Amino acid sequence: MSDVHFERIALIGIGLIGSSIARDVKQLGLAKHVVVSTRSEETLRRAEELELGTEYTVSAADAVKDADLVIVSVPVGASEVVAKQIAGSLKPGVIVTDVGSTKASVIAQMAPHMPDNVHFIPGHPLAGTEKSGPDAGFAGLFRDRWCIFTPLPDTDADALDRLKAFWMALGSRVDDMDPQHHDKVLAIVSHLPHIIAYNIVGTADDLETVTESEVIKYSASGFRDFTRLAASDPTMWRDICLHNKDAILEMLARFSEDLAYLQRAIRWGEGDKLFELFTRTRAVRRSIIQAGQDVDAPDFGRHSLDTKK
């Protein structure tokens, strides 16, 4: 059991990320009280059945009363609504953070509503699966994964250190980043791959009538990998696209240029260019494995990492 990091934690949103945090906090003893809040009574009942917290409420304002740490785990488009709901109930000195995949937008939505006497520290754990809802979470989701913080210029250093220590207790590696830089980095390493996956799977679905269901029947490993990404929560990814629009469009333009280069190489039979590209990209995969962000296994690394621990 770890030392208690916070007396009282409020989890606003209890999907994959929120429920995984709840499981780790309970397993590791990182808080004495965990208040779970979500606007859906059905989801809240399921969270209670799973014993993810010690208290449960559909009122975000009630959930954050007397909390020492508030973690907002909602689609990024709902960030401002939540900020308005909780602002008047936050006690002085509380740390408020989030887990959203876009940071400039979340800051713009939440910061204007945060009282001066609370510590608002935007964050983003780079961990997840294609599953959603309270049943999707599991202990250990954040182990050996990065959690990036985009602190504001006036962020209290001690509060930031406390928050980092909490995420490190969950097993995360931590780092700081400028919000705009974070959004550009995530556009290429996360957002663009998901958009491409949604597009490819959508194209395959359109072809189903032409191929008489053979696309699904004979799915090879490459297509199966794309379907895993394309199975991610539609609400979350709609909001990410809308709230990181500029960075995503920039990366889509660059991708389109590189795709045109590949198209020309294939059209003109330029095998040397194809071989150079495929060799370079294989090296990237090997670098990711060497960095400990995945293992060379068909289960995307999670079970194999668990076995190694």
Protein Blocks (a to p, Z undefined) as FASTA:
>chain_A
ZZdfbfbdcdehjafklmmmmmmmmmnopafbdcdddfblklmmmmmmnopafbdcfbfk
lmmgopabdcddddfklmmmmmmmmmmmpcehiacddfbfbfklmmmmmmmmpcfkbccd
dddddbddfbecjklpcehklgopacdddddfklcfklmmmmmmmmmmnopacddddfkl
mmmmmmmmmmmmmmmmmmmmmmmmmmmmmnnomlmmmocfklmmmmmmmmpcfklmmmmm
mmmmmmmmmmmmmmmmmmmmmmmmmmnopaklmmmmmmmmmmmmmmmmmnopaccdfklo
mmmmmmmZZ
